[in-house]
Amino acid sequence: MSNAKTERSRSKRPLDHDPAKLRRLRFAAGLTLTALAERSGMNLSTLSGYENGRHSPSPRSLVRVAHALDCKPADLMPDAMRAAA
């Protein structure tokens, strides 16, 4: 597999995230799920799935959510993963 294909497949792999942190950061920003969907350009049901732990975001999606919340992508990850990064 070429390097470009490898990089693309890595960027689509779901990441471990902390649904409770996502919800806390959204509340702290004063945003509804609908507002976060609008700011991030993402689907409301997808974001709901992230917050409820039913789905895990791709690296690109995690960056979009973090940007919409004015935080770092690492802020949405479990503490153990942040320490390893």
N, C-alpha and C positions, 0 to 999 in steps of 0.2 A: 504494500500500500504506500502511496506517495505521502510525503510529509504534509501536503495540503489537505489530503483526505483524512489523514490521522488527526490533524488539528481540528478539522471540521467535526469529526466524530467525537472528539474530546469536548468540544464546546457545546455539544447537545446532551451530554451525559447529565442526568439529574444530580443535584448537589444535596448534601445533607444540610438542612436548615432548621432553625428553631421556630416553630409556629407561634409559640407564646411571645417570643421576642418581636416577631413581625407584628403581631396584634398590639403589643405594648407600644412599639414605635409608631404605629399608625394612630393609636389613640393619643399619644403624646403630641403628634403633629396636628391633631384635631381633624383628622380625615375620616370620612366614611369609606367603606369599600368602593362605593361608586366613585367618589372623588379620587381615590388612589388609582382606580382603573383608568380614569380620565387622564390623570397626571402621568401615569406610566405607559399609557397606550396599550394596556393589556385588558384581557377579557375579565369581567367581574367574576364569573364562575371559576376561572383559573386561580385568581387571587384568593377567593374563598377556599378553594382546595388547598392552597399553600397554608393559609391560616388554620385550617382544620386538620392539617397533617395528612390529607388524602393524596396530595400530589407534592412532588419535589421539583423545585425550579431548575432549569438549565442554568449554566453560568451566565449566559446573556440575559435571561429573565431576572436572575438575582441582581444583576447590575442595574437593570431597568427599575426594579422595585426600590433598590437602595437609593438610586438617583432621585426618584420621586419622593422618597422620605428624607432626603438630604442627609443621608448617612453613608457609611462605608458598607460594601457587601459583607465584610467580615462581621459587622454588627448584627447581621441576621443569622449568623451561624452559631452552632452550639459552642459553649465556652471551651470545651476540650479541643475542638478543631481550631479555634482562634489561637490557643496557646501553641499549637503545633505549627501554625502558619508563620 
